[in-house]
Amino acid sequence: MDLSEAAQRISRKFESQKVKIDPAEVEKKLRTLVEDFGVNLTEAEKTVSENLARDHNLASMPATSSEMREIGSLLPGEWATVEGKIVGVAKPASAAISQSGTIADATGAIQFTAWERAKAPQMEEGQWYRIESAVVDEYRGTPKLNFHSGTTITAIEKEVPIMPQMVRISDMRPGVASVKVKMVQEWEARHERILQTGIVGDESGTIKFTIWKEEGMERLEPGMVYNIFYAAVDEYQGRLSITLNGAKCFPDEEAEITVGTGAATVTGAIVNVGPGSGLVKRCPVEGCNRVLSKRNYCPVHEVQDNFRYDIRIKGVLDDGTTAHNILMQKDVVEAVTGLSLDEAVTIAQESPLGLDDVFYKIRDAVMGRYFACSGSDLGDTLLVRECRPLSFDTDRHTELLNQIGGESHAE
């Protein structure tokens, strides 16, 4: 939001009540609250409006325009009145929130947040509502409809068909989106509140998804195609991801999708195979999949003796300019090292070095070798789906080894 725009908006609200307010004075009051006292602009606008209403002997602050707006046309920084259908409700992420979810009309959908202090009535999924005087805010690039103490919510009888507008992953933007995707890969959950996280994709690319533990939420099945309606699309450090809590996920057993790789390819030498590589043990508890310690300990489910084995490489590939973190999982590791999971298990069980022996064999198979790695760019890591060996380049190899040697001496 812009302070000048907010000041103009407040001034217009009072003009509708035949009270002239200087926008420059309003902006000065807003700036004091926002910049000097750290109040967010939405609350500052509400406070200034209420104070001006009291100063001019108005029973309440002037109402915002009752003109209807289409949800698909809403922009951050606006006050809005909309009519829409509640198409999804999610468990509030904070005790300060009384309800959150998604509201839609024929033109689009937007996430909403009802703060506890707003004392807003609980809305039912599938019901239409008229919402007057709500604020369109923005968080990490995602527009959201916020209800404050002056927001009026009224259930209405309305039957208008709403068809979700399906988009390709490559065309997704922060907000709310409906997609048809294939569940490609499940990741290890790094938080005890996560039910499932991983990658889904369509022909245009892939995107990370998260499902938080919540009553009624179900896991996606790897390899299955899903129609996902009204997923929340968030942006963080330039990367999009979707959250499926509050969305509707319907499996399509007849469909097949050839998932695009996301067109991320890097070439260079593997200069590091880090801790956590090699043969690992995973927690067998459904929905966990965390890597166990050497004593078979899961940070959530404690000691797990009925673990399952997995094999992976967490390393660094240097292209001569940039060092790229890479993650190779079972199928790729077996292909580039020639060592199968079963063979690795046998080595670990028979060798005096145990798991360390497998680590050394994998490290020796890839360290210093050149590869072209293709996969999904996750921001700080390349999730490798295909890894092709390249011919040996003596000059490049010497240059990279000299870099490594210089870094070691520097340390």
LODREN-770229 format. One line per 10 residues: for each residue x, y, z of N, C-alpha, C. Coordinates in steps of 0.1 Angstrom, whole numbers, plus 5000, padded with zeros to 4 digits. Example, Ala and Ser with C-alpha at 12.3 -4.5 7.8 and 13.67 -1.06 7.14 Angstrom:
<nodes>
5132 4943 5078 5123 4955 5078 5132 4967 5078  5128 4978 5071 5137 4989 5071 5129 5000 5079
</nodes>
This chain:
<nodes>
5008 4988 5000 5000 5000 5000 5009 5013 5000  5003 5023 4994 5010 5036 4993 5003 5046 5003  5011 5053 5011 5006 5063 5020 4997 5073 5014  5002 5078 5002 4995 5089 4995 4981 5084 4990  4981 5071 4985 4968 5066 4980 4959 5064 4992  4964 5059 5003 4955 5057 5015 4949 5070 5020  4958 5081 5020 4953 5094 5024 4942 5099 5015  4944 5097 5002 4933 5101 4992 4921 5093 4994  4922 5080 4997 4910 5072 4999 4902 5077 5012  4909 5080 5022 4903 5085 5034 4896 5098 5032
4903 5107 5024 4897 5120 5021 4884 5118 5013  4884 5109 5003 4872 5107 4995 4860 5101 5004  4864 5093 5013 4853 5087 5022 4846 5098 5030  4854 5108 5035 4848 5118 5043 4840 5128 5034  4845 5130 5021 4838 5139 5012 4824 5134 5009  4823 5120 5009 4810 5114 5007 4800 5118 5018  4805 5122 5030 4797 5127 5041 4797 5142 5042  4802 5149 5031 4802 5163 5030 4811 5169 5041  4822 5162 5044 4833 5167 5053 4846 5168 5045  4851 5180 5044 4864 5182 5036 4876 5179 5045
4884 5170 5040 4896 5166 5048 4908 5168 5039  4919 5175 5044 4931 5177 5036 4939 5164 5035  4941 5159 5023 4948 5146 5021 4963 5147 5027  4969 5159 5026 4983 5161 5031 4983 5159 5046  4973 5164 5053 4973 5162 5068 4970 5148 5071  4961 5141 5063 4959 5127 5066 4971 5119 5064  4979 5122 5053 4991 5114 5050 5001 5116 5062  5002 5128 5067 5011 5131 5078 5008 5122 5090  4995 5121 5093 4990 5113 5105 4994 5098 5102  4991 5094 5090 4994 5080 5086 5009 5077 5087
5017 5086 5083 5032 5084 5083 5037 5083 5097  5031 5091 5106 5035 5091 5120 5032 5077 5126  5021 5071 5123 5017 5058 5129 5025 5047 5123  5027 5048 5109 5034 5037 5102 5049 5037 5105  5055 5049 5103 5070 5050 5103 5076 5052 5117  5068 5060 5126 5074 5062 5139 5069 5052 5149  5057 5046 5148 5052 5037 5158 5051 5023 5152  5054 5020 5140 5055 5007 5134 5041 5000 5132  5030 5008 5131 5017 5003 5129 5015 4999 5115  5009 4987 5111 5007 4984 5097 4997 4994 5091
4998 4996 5078 4990 5006 5072 4975 5004 5073  4971 4991 5072 4957 4988 5074 4951 4994 5087  4958 4990 5098 4954 4995 5111 4955 5010 5112  4966 5016 5106 4968 5030 5107 4956 5037 5100  4952 5032 5088 4941 5038 5081 4928 5038 5089  4926 5027 5095 4914 5025 5104 4914 5035 5115  4926 5036 5122 4927 5045 5134 4925 5060 5130  4932 5064 5119 4930 5078 5114 4916 5081 5111  4909 5072 5104 4895 5074 5100 4886 5075 5112  4888 5067 5122 4880 5067 5134 4882 5080 5142
4895 5085 5142 4898 5097 5150 4892 5109 5142  4893 5109 5129 4887 5120 5121 4872 5121 5123  4866 5109 5123 4851 5108 5125 4847 5114 5138  4855 5111 5148 4852 5116 5162 4854 5132 5162  4865 5136 5155 4867 5151 5155 4856 5159 5148  4850 5152 5138 4839 5159 5131 4825 5155 5135  4824 5149 5147 4811 5146 5153 4803 5137 5144  4810 5127 5138 4803 5117 5130 4800 5105 5139  4789 5099 5138 4785 5088 5146 4795 5076 5144  4800 5075 5132 4810 5064 5129 4818 5069 5117
4828 5062 5114 4836 5066 5103 4828 5063 5090  4830 5072 5080 4822 5070 5067 4823 5057 5061  4812 5052 5057 4812 5038 5051 4819 5039 5037  4826 5027 5034 4832 5027 5021 4821 5025 5010  4825 5026 4998 4816 5025 4987 4808 5011 4987  4795 5011 4985 4788 4999 4985 4787 4993 4971  4794 4999 4962 4795 4994 4948 4801 4980 4948  4795 4971 4941 4800 4957 4941 4813 4957 4932  4822 4948 4937 4834 4946 4929 4835 4931 4926  4841 4928 4914 4844 4914 4911 4857 4910 4917
4856 4898 4923 4868 4893 4930 4880 4893 4921  4879 4889 4909 4890 4888 4900 4896 4902 4897  4890 4913 4900 4895 4926 4897 4902 4933 4910  4901 4926 4921 4906 4932 4933 4921 4934 4933  4926 4946 4939 4940 4949 4939 4944 4953 4953  4956 4949 4958 4961 4953 4971 4960 4968 4973  4955 4972 4985 4954 4986 4989 4940 4992 4988  4931 4983 4983 4917 4988 4981 4908 4984 4993  4897 4991 4995 4886 4987 5003 4876 4981 4993  4869 4970 4997 4861 4964 4987 4848 4958 4993
4837 4958 4985 4825 4951 4988 4823 4940 4978  4822 4928 4982 4821 4916 4972 4810 4907 4976  4805 4899 4967 4796 4888 4970 4803 4876 4964  4804 4865 4972 4811 4853 4968 4808 4841 4976  4812 4830 4971 4809 4817 4977 4822 4812 4984  4820 4807 4996 4831 4802 5004 4835 4788 4998  4846 4787 4991 4850 4774 4984 4860 4766 4992  4865 4772 5002 4875 4764 5011 4877 4771 5024  4878 4763 5034 4881 4768 5048 4893 4761 5053  4903 4768 5058 4915 4762 5064 4916 4765 5079
4924 4756 5086 4926 4758 5100 4934 4771 5102  4930 4780 5110 4938 4793 5112 4952 4789 5117  4962 4797 5112 4976 4794 5115 4980 4801 5128  4971 4809 5134 4974 4817 5146 4961 4818 5154  4963 4819 5167 4952 4821 5176 4946 4835 5174  4953 4844 5168 4948 4857 5165 4938 4857 5153  4937 4846 5146 4928 4845 5135 4916 4836 5138  4904 4841 5136 4892 4833 5139 4889 4824 5128  4892 4828 5115 4888 4819 5104 4896 4824 5092  4900 4814 5083 4907 4817 5071 4902 4808 5060
4904 4811 5048 4899 4803 5037 4900 4810 5024  4891 4806 5014 4890 4811 5001 4876 4814 4997  4874 4826 4991 4861 4830 4986 4862 4833 4971  4852 4829 4964 4853 4830 4949 4840 4835 4943  4841 4841 4931 4829 4843 4923 4832 4839 4909  4825 4843 4899 4827 4838 4886 4840 4843 4879  4845 4854 4885 4857 4860 4879 4870 4856 4885  4870 4849 4897 4882 4845 4903 4880 4842 4918  4891 4840 4925 4891 4837 4939 4902 4844 4947  4900 4846 4960 4910 4853 4968 4909 4846 4982
4921 4846 4989 4921 4841 5002 4916 4852 5012  4910 4848 5023 4905 4857 5032 4910 4854 5046  4911 4864 5055 4915 4862 5068 4905 4871 5077  4899 4864 5087 4891 4871 5097 4898 4871 5110  4903 4883 5114 4910 4884 5126 4901 4882 5138  4906 4877 5149 4898 4874 5161 4892 4888 5166  4900 4898 5165 4895 4911 5171 4883 4917 5162  4882 4912 5150 4871 4917 5141 4857 4912 5146  4857 4901 5154 4844 4895 5158 4835 4892 5147  4841 4887 5136 4833 4884 5124 4826 4870 5126
4814 4868 5121 4807 4855 5122 4814 4845 5114  4813 4832 5119 4819 4821 5112 4811 4818 5099  4818 4817 5088 4812 4814 5075 4813 4800 5072  4802 4795 5065 4802 4781 5061 4806 4778 5047  4814 4767 5045 4818 4764 5032 4806 4760 5023  4806 4765 5011 4795 4763 5002 4784 4774 5002  4785 4783 5012 4774 4793 5013 4779 4806 5007  4770 4814 5001 4773 4827 4995 4772 4838 5006  4781 4848 5005 4780 4859 5015 4782 4872 5008  4776 4883 5013 4780 4896 5009 4789 4902 5020
4801 4907 5016 4811 4912 5025 4813 4926 5022  4810 4935 5031 4811 4949 5029 4822 4955 5037  4830 4964 5031 4841 4972 5038 4852 4962 5043  4857 4954 5033 4869 4946 5037 4881 4952 5030  4893 4949 5035 4905 4955 5030 4913 4944 5022  4917 4948 5010 4926 4939 5002 4940 4942 5006  4946 4933 5013 4960 4935 5017 4969 4926 5009  4982 4926 5012 4992 4918 5005 5002 4913 5014  5006 4900 5013 5016 4894 5021 5025 4885 5012  5038 4889 5012 5047 4881 5003 5042 4880 4989
5036 4891 4984 5032 4891 4970 5018 4885 4968  5012 4880 4979 4999 4873 4977 4988 4882 4982  4978 4886 4974 4967 4894 4978 4957 4886 4987  4953 4893 4998 4944 4886 5007 4933 4896 5011  4921 4891 5014 4910 4899 5018 4909 4898 5033  4911 4910 5040 4911 4910 5055 4898 4917 5060  4893 4910 5070 4880 4916 5077 4885 4923 5090  4880 4935 5091 4883 4943 5103 4870 4946 5111  4870 4954 5121 4859 4956 5130 4847 4963 5122  4850 4970 5111 4840 4976 5104 4834 4968 5092
4839 4956 5090 4834 4947 5080 4821 4941 5083  4812 4942 5074 4798 4936 5076 4797 4923 5067  4793 4912 5073 4792 4899 5066 4778 4894 5067  4772 4892 5055 4758 4888 5055 4756 4876 5046  4750 4865 5051 4747 4853 5043 4736 4857 5033  4738 4853 5020 4728 4856 5010 4724 4843 5002  4712 4844 4996 4707 4833 4988 4711 4836 4973  4720 4828 4968 4725 4831 4954 4729 4817 4948  4725 4815 4936 4729 4803 4929 4735 4807 4916  4748 4809 4916 4755 4812 4903 4766 4802 4901
4766 4795 4890 4777 4785 4888 4791 4791 4888  4800 4784 4895 4814 4789 4896 4823 4778 4890  4829 4781 4879 4838 4771 4873 4853 4776 4876  4861 4768 4883 4875 4771 4886 4882 4773 4872  4890 4784 4872 4898 4786 4860 4911 4779 4861  4913 4768 4853 4925 4760 4854 4937 4767 4847  4949 4767 4853 4960 4773 4848 4972 4763 4847  4982 4766 4839 4994 4758 4838 5003 4763 4849  5012 4754 4854 5021 4758 4865 5030 4770 4861  5034 4770 4848 5043 4781 4843 5036 4794 4843
5022 4794 4844 5014 4807 4844 5009 4811 4857  5013 4803 4868 5008 4806 4881 5014 4819 4887  5006 4826 4895 5010 4838 4901 5005 4837 4916  5011 4845 4925 5007 4845 4939 4992 4848 4940  4986 4841 4949 4971 4842 4951 4965 4829 4952  4955 4826 4943 4948 4813 4944 4948 4808 4929  4950 4795 4928 4950 4789 4915 4944 4775 4915  4939 4770 4903 4934 4757 4901 4943 4750 4890  4947 4738 4893 4957 4732 4884 4953 4717 4882  4958 4711 4871 4957 4697 4869 4972 4692 4869
4976 4684 4879 4990 4680 4880 4992 4666 4884  5004 4661 4883 5008 4648 4887 5016 4649 4899  5014 4640 4909 5022 4640 4921 5035 4633 4917  5046 4641 4917 5059 4636 4911 5068 4629 4922  5069 4636 4933 5079 4632 4943 5075 4637 4957  5078 4628 4967 5075 4631 4981 5089 4634 4988  5089 4645 4996 5101 4648 5003 5100 4644 5017  5112 4644 5024 5112 4642 5038 5107 4654 5045  5097 4652 5054 5091 4664 5061 5100 4669 5072  5103 4682 5072 5113 4688 5081 5106 4694 5093
5093 4693 5094 5086 4699 5105 5075 4690 5109  5073 4688 5122 5064 4678 5127 5049 4682 5124  5046 4694 5120 5033 4698 5116 5030 4695 5102  5040 4691 5094 5037 4688 5080 5032 4674 5078  5021 4673 5071 5016 4660 5068 5023 4654 5056  5026 4663 5045 5033 4658 5033 5038 4670 5026  5049 4668 5020 5055 4679 5011 5063 4672 5000  5063 4679 4988 5070 4673 4977 5068 4681 4965  5068 4675 4953 5067 4681 4940 5055 4676 4932  5047 4685 4926 5037 4682 4916 5041 4689 4903
5036 4684 4892 5040 4690 4880 5030 4688 4868  5031 4696 4858 5023 4694 4846 5033 4695 4834  5028 4696 4822 5037 4697 4810 5046 4709 4810  5042 4720 4818 5049 4732 4817 5060 4733 4828  5060 4724 4838 5070 4725 4848 5065 4719 4861  5072 4722 4872 5069 4716 4885 5069 4727 4896  5063 4724 4907 5062 4733 4918 5061 4725 4931  5066 4731 4942 5066 4725 4955 5052 4726 4961  5047 4716 4968 5034 4716 4975 5036 4712 4990  5028 4717 4998 5028 4714 5012 5014 4711 5017
5012 4701 5025 4999 4698 5032 5003 4698 5047  4997 4707 5054 4999 4707 5069 4989 4698 5076  4993 4692 5087 4985 4683 5094 4972 4690 5099  4961 4685 5095 4948 4691 5099 4937 4680 5097  4927 4680 5105 4917 4670 5104 4910 4670 5090  4909 4658 5084 4903 4657 5071 4913 4658 5060  4925 4662 5062 4935 4663 5051 4941 4649 5048  4942 4646 5035 4948 4634 5030 4960 4636 5022  4969 4626 5022 4981 4627 5014 4979 4624 4999  4987 4630 4991 4987 4627 4977 4994 4614 4974
4990 4606 4964 4996 4594 4961 5006 4596 4949  5019 4592 4951 5029 4594 4940 5024 4588 4927  5026 4595 4916 5022 4590 4903 5008 4593 4899  5000 4597 4908 4985 4599 4906 4983 4614 4900  4974 4615 4891 4970 4628 4886 4959 4634 4894  4959 4647 4897 4949 4653 4905 4944 4666 4899  4931 4668 4900 4925 4682 4898 4925 4689 4911  4932 4699 4912 4933 4707 4925 4927 4720 4923  4916 4723 4930 4909 4735 4929 4912 4745 4941  4915 4757 4938 4916 4768 4948 4928 4765 4958
4940 4762 4952 4951 4761 4961 4957 4775 4963  4963 4777 4975 4969 4789 4978 4983 4789 4972  4986 4800 4965 4999 4801 4958 5007 4812 4965  5019 4808 4971 5027 4818 4978 5040 4820 4971  5046 4831 4974 5059 4834 4968 5069 4837 4979  5081 4831 4979 5091 4834 4989 5105 4833 4982  5112 4844 4983 5125 4846 4976 5125 4842 4961  5114 4847 4955 5113 4845 4941 5108 4832 4936  5104 4823 4946 5100 4809 4942 5085 4807 4947  5077 4801 4938 5063 4799 4941 5062 4785 4947
5052 4784 4955 5048 4771 4961 5033 4771 4964  5027 4759 4965 5013 4759 4968 5010 4751 4981  5000 4756 4988 4995 4749 5000 4981 4744 4997  4979 4731 5001 4967 4724 4997 4956 4724 5008  4960 4729 5020 4950 4730 5031 4939 4741 5026  4927 4737 5026 4916 4745 5022 4913 4744 5007  4922 4737 5000 4919 4734 4985 4911 4721 4984  4906 4718 4972 4899 4705 4969 4908 4697 4959  4911 4685 4963 4920 4676 4955 4912 4664 4951  4910 4662 4937 4902 4651 4932 4911 4643 4923
4914 4630 4926 4922 4622 4918 4915 4619 4905  4923 4618 4894 4918 4615 4881 4925 4602 4876  4919 4591 4878 4926 4578 4875 4928 4575 4861  4920 4582 4852 4921 4580 4838 4931 4589 4831  4936 4599 4838 4945 4609 4832 4959 4605 4833  4967 4610 4824 4982 4608 4824 4988 4622 4820  4999 4625 4827 5006 4638 4824 5021 4635 4822  5027 4640 4812 5041 4640 4810 5047 4653 4816  5053 4651 4828 5057 4663 4835 5070 4669 4829  5069 4682 4827 5081 4690 4823 5091 4691 4834
5104 4692 4830 5115 4692 4841 5117 4706 4847  5111 4716 4841 5113 4730 4846 5125 4736 4839  5131 4728 4829 5142 4733 4821 5154 4739 4828  5157 4733 4840 5169 4737 4847 5180 4727 4845  5191 4731 4839 5203 4722 4836 5216 4729 4840  5224 4722 4848 5237 4728 4851 5248 4718 4847  5259 4722 4843 5271 4713 4839 5283 4717 4847  5291 4708 4851 5303 4711 4858 5308 4698 4865  5317 4700 4874 5323 4689 4882 5317 4689 4896  5315 4677 4901 5311 4675 4915 5323 4677 4924
5323 4687 4932 5335 4690 4940 5332 4687 4955  5321 4683 4958 5318 4679 4972 5306 4669 4973  5308 4659 4981 5297 4650 4985 5296 4651 5000  5285 4657 5004 5284 4661 5018 5278 4651 5028  5278 4654 5040 5272 4646 5050 5257 4644 5047  5252 4632 5050 5238 4628 5047 5238 4621 5034  5249 4620 5027 5249 4612 5014 5252 4597 5017  5249 4589 5007 5251 4575 5008 5239 4567 5013  5241 4557 5020 5230 4548 5025 5224 4554 5037  5211 4557 5038 5205 4563 5049 5193 4554 5054
5189 4556 5066 5178 4549 5072 5166 4559 5074  5154 4555 5069 5143 4564 5071 5133 4558 5080  5126 4568 5087 5115 4564 5097 5104 4557 5089  5099 4545 5094 5089 4538 5087 5075 4543 5091  5073 4552 5100 5060 4556 5104 5053 4564 5093  5041 4560 5089 5034 4566 5078 5034 4581 5079  5038 4588 5068 5037 4602 5068 5050 4609 5073  5060 4601 5078 5072 4607 5084 5083 4608 5074  5090 4596 5071 5100 4595 5061 5113 4602 5065  5114 4607 5077 5126 4614 5082 5138 4604 5082
5150 4610 5080 5163 4602 5081 5166 4600 5095  5169 4588 5099 5172 4584 5113 5187 4586 5115  5190 4588 5128 5204 4589 5132 5210 4575 5132  5223 4574 5134 5230 4561 5134 5225 4552 5144  5218 4557 5154 5212 4549 5165 5198 4546 5162  5194 4548 5150 5180 4546 5145 5170 4555 5152  5174 4567 5155 5165 4576 5163 5158 4586 5153  5145 4587 5154 5137 4597 5147 5134 4609 5156  5136 4621 5152 5134 4632 5161 5119 4634 5165  5110 4627 5158 5096 4628 5161 5091 4615 5168
5095 4603 5162 5089 4591 5166 5099 4582 5174  5110 4588 5178 5121 4582 5186 5127 4570 5179  5131 4559 5187 5138 4548 5181 5129 4540 5172  5134 4537 5160 5127 4529 5150 5136 4518 5145  5134 4506 5149 5142 4495 5145 5137 4489 5132  5125 4491 5128 5120 4486 5116 5121 4496 5104  5132 4502 5104 5135 4513 5094 5135 4507 5080  5135 4516 5070 5137 4512 5056 5150 4520 5051  5157 4513 5042 5169 4519 5036 5166 4528 5024  5174 4538 5022 5173 4547 5010 5187 4551 5006
5189 4556 4995 5203 4560 4990 5202 4574 4983  5211 4583 4986 5210 4596 4980 5224 4603 4980  5225 4614 4972 5237 4622 4972 5233 4636 4975  5239 4643 4985 5238 4657 4987 5251 4663 4985  5253 4670 4974 5266 4675 4970 5266 4689 4964  5278 4692 4958 5280 4705 4952 5286 4703 4938  5280 4709 4928 5285 4708 4914 5289 4722 4911  5302 4724 4907 5308 4737 4903 5309 4738 4888  5303 4748 4883 5304 4750 4868 5315 4760 4864  5324 4763 4874 5335 4772 4871 5333 4786 4875
5320 4789 4877 5316 4802 4881 5308 4802 4894  5298 4792 4894 5289 4791 4906 5289 4777 4911  5288 4776 4924 5287 4763 4931 5272 4760 4933  5267 4749 4928 5253 4746 4929 5251 4735 4938  5242 4736 4948 5238 4725 4957 5229 4716 4948  5232 4703 4949 5224 4693 4942 5220 4682 4951  5208 4676 4948 5203 4665 4955 5199 4654 4945  5205 4643 4946 5202 4631 4938 5195 4621 4947  5184 4615 4942 5177 4605 4950 5180 4591 4943  5174 4581 4949 5177 4567 4946 5180 4564 4931
5170 4566 4922 5172 4562 4908 5184 4569 4902  5186 4582 4904 5197 4589 4898 5210 4584 4904  5211 4582 4917 5223 4577 4924 5227 4564 4918  5218 4555 4917 5221 4541 4911 5226 4542 4897  5220 4552 4889 5225 4553 4875 5239 4559 4874  5242 4569 4882 5255 4575 4880 5267 4568 4887  5263 4560 4898 5274 4553 4905 5275 4539 4901  5265 4533 4895 5265 4519 4892 5263 4510 4904  5259 4516 4915 5257 4509 4928 5242 4509 4931  5236 4497 4932 5222 4496 4935 5220 4497 4950
5207 4500 4954 5204 4501 4968 5206 4487 4975  5202 4476 4968 5205 4463 4974 5219 4460 4977  5228 4464 4967 5242 4462 4968 5248 4471 4980  5243 4483 4981 5247 4492 4991 5244 4486 5005  5232 4480 5006 5228 4474 5019 5237 4463 5023  5240 4454 5013 5249 4443 5015 5263 4447 5020  5268 4458 5013 5281 4463 5017 5281 4468 5032  5270 4476 5035 5269 4481 5048 5268 4470 5059  5262 4459 5056 5260 4449 5065 5272 4440 5067  5280 4439 5056 5292 4430 5057 5305 4437 5059
5306 4450 5056 5319 4457 5058 5321 4461 5072  5333 4461 5077 5336 4466 5091 5333 4481 5092  5333 4488 5081 5331 4502 5081 5316 4506 5081  5308 4496 5077 5293 4498 5077 5289 4508 5067  5280 4518 5072 5275 4528 5063 5286 4537 5057  5297 4539 5064 5308 4547 5059 5314 4542 5047  5315 4528 5046 5320 4522 5034 5312 4526 5021  5299 4526 5023 5290 4529 5012 5292 4544 5008  5294 4553 5018 5296 4567 5015 5309 4569 5007  5320 4562 5011 5332 4563 5004 5331 4558 4989
5324 4547 4987 5323 4542 4974 5315 4552 4965  5305 4558 4970 5297 4567 4963 5305 4580 4960  5312 4585 4970 5320 4597 4968 5331 4595 4958  5337 4583 4958 5348 4581 4949 5343 4579 4935  5330 4575 4933 5324 4573 4920 5321 4586 4913  5319 4597 4921 5314 4609 4914 5323 4621 4916  5331 4621 4927 5340 4633 4930 5349 4636 4918  5349 4648 4914 5358 4653 4904 5354 4650 4890  5343 4643 4888 5338 4639 4875 5328 4650 4870  5327 4651 4857 5319 4661 4851 5305 4655 4847
5295 4663 4850 5281 4658 4847 5273 4670 4842  5263 4667 4834 5252 4676 4831 5240 4671 4839  5236 4679 4848 5225 4676 4857 5212 4684 4854  5201 4677 4852 5189 4684 4848 5178 4681 4859  5170 4690 4862 5159 4688 4872 5152 4700 4876  5147 4700 4887 5138 4711 4892 5147 4721 4901  5147 4733 4897 5154 4744 4905 5146 4748 4916  5150 4744 4928 5142 4747 4940 5147 4760 4947  5155 4768 4940 5160 4780 4946 5174 4778 4952  5176 4771 4963 5189 4769 4968 5195 4755 4964
5187 4747 4958 5191 4733 4955 5185 4729 4942  5193 4721 4934 5188 4715 4922 5184 4701 4925  5171 4698 4924 5166 4684 4925 5168 4677 4912  5179 4668 4912 5183 4662 4899 5174 4650 4895  5169 4651 4883 5161 4640 4878 5169 4632 4867  5178 4638 4861 5187 4631 4851 5201 4637 4852  5211 4628 4852 5224 4631 4853 5233 4624 4843  5239 4632 4834 5246 4626 4822 5261 4629 4824  5270 4618 4824 5284 4621 4825 5289 4628 4812  5299 4637 4815 5305 4644 4804 5320 4640 4802
5326 4643 4790 5339 4639 4788 5349 4647 4797  5360 4642 4800 5370 4648 4809 5376 4660 4803  5377 4671 4810 5383 4683 4805 5395 4686 4815  5407 4683 4810 5419 4684 4819 5421 4698 4824  5420 4708 4815 5423 4722 4820 5412 4727 4830  5400 4724 4827 5389 4727 4837 5390 4720 4850  5394 4707 4849 5396 4699 4861 5407 4705 4870  5418 4709 4864 5429 4715 4872 5425 4728 4878  5417 4736 4870 5413 4749 4875 5404 4747 4888  5395 4738 4887 5385 4735 4898 5393 4730 4910
5402 4721 4908 5410 4715 4919 5418 4726 4926  5424 4735 4918 5431 4746 4924 5422 4755 4932  5410 4757 4928 5400 4765 4936 5398 4758 4949  5396 4745 4949 5393 4737 4961 5405 4738 4971  5417 4737 4965 5429 4738 4973 5431 4751 4979  5428 4762 4971 5429 4776 4977 5419 4778 4988  5407 4772 4987 5397 4774 4997 5401 4767 5010  5407 4755 5008 5411 4747 5020 5422 4754 5028  5432 4760 5020 5443 4768 5027 5437 4780 5034  5427 4786 5028 5421 4798 5034 5414 4795 5047
5408 4783 5047 5402 4779 5060 5412 4776 5071
</nodes>
